[in-house]
C-alpha cells in the first residue's frame, strides 16, 4: 500500500524510531500519547480491520500479541497495561492500517463513554 503511513514505516520509506521490530511487526511510541507510556504495535502486513484479516493474518497477530510478554521491561508494563484496537472511523481509527495501542506507566481510568 503505497499511500499507507504505517506501510511506509514498515518498508523503511519513512524513517521511524522503532522500540522493537521482528519479521511480523514493529512497535513505536505514539506521537499523541494518551498515557505516560503509549506504544503502537503495528503488524507489517496491511489490513485495516480485524474483519479484513486472512487466516494467516490472524495467526500472525496472535504471535504479535504473545510477544508483548517478552517486552515487559522494554515497554515498562510491569504494573499492568491496556491494549486498545480502534476499528473504523466511529471508533477513532485515524490510520487505515490495523494497529494496537499499548498504554501503561500510570493508573489508567476507564471511561467508555
N, C-alpha and C positions, 0 to 999 in steps of 0.2 A: 504494500500500500504506500505509494509514493507521497501521499498527502497526509499520512498519519504521523503526528508528532512522536508518539512512542515508538513507532516502527523506525523512524529516523534516529532515535536514540539507540535502538537495538542494533541497527546495522552500522552505527558509527558515523552516519551522515551529519548528525549534530552531536558534538561532544557533550557529555553529561557526567557529573561526578557520581559514579556507582558505588554504593556502600557494599554491595555483593553482586556477583554475577556467576552464572553457570550456563550450561547448554540450553536450559529451558526458560530461564527468567533472569531478571536483574532487579535490584532494589535501589531506589534513590530516595532522597529526602524530598518531601513535598514542599513546593515553593510558597504555599499558603498554609502553614501548619495550623491545625485545629487542636493540638495538644503539645506538651513540652517536646515529645518525640513524635514525629509524624512521617512515616515512610510510605512509599508506594511500591508494592510488589507487582511487577509488570511481566506477564508472560511474553516471550519473544514471538510467539505465533499470534497473528492478528485475528481477532474476532471481537465484536462489540459487546455482545450479550452472552450470558450463560446459555441462553436458548440457541445461540449460533454455534456452540461447540460441537465438534465431532466427538466420536467415542474416544479417539486418541487424545484430543484436547482435554477431555475430562480426566483421563488417566494422568496426563502431564500436569494438570492443575492440582490434582491430588498430591503429586510428588512435590510441587512447589510449596503447597501448604505444609507438608510434612517436614520440609527443610527449615521452617521457621524455628522449630525447637533447637536446631543446631546453631542458630544465630542469636540465641537469648542474650549473650553478653554484648555482641556487636550492636544489636538493636535496643539494648537496655530494656529487656522485657521481664526481668526477674520478679517484679512486684505485680505482674499482670499486664494484659494488653487487650485491645479491641481490634477486631478485623471488620471492615465495612466494605461492601461492594455496592456501588450505586449503579442501577440498571435503568438507562433511558433518561430522557430529558426531565420528566417529572420528579425523578429521584435525585437529580443534580449531577448526572454524569456529564462532565464537560469535555472529556476526550473520548472519542468513539473507539476505544480500544480497552477491552476488559482490564481492570487493574484493581488491586486490593489495597485499601488504606489500612495501615497498621499504626495504631495510636497507643502511646504508653508514656511513662515517666511522671504521671501525676494521677490523682483521683479523678476519674472520668465521670461526669454527670450523665444521666440518662434522661433525654428529653425527646421522645419520638415525635412530638407534635411539630 
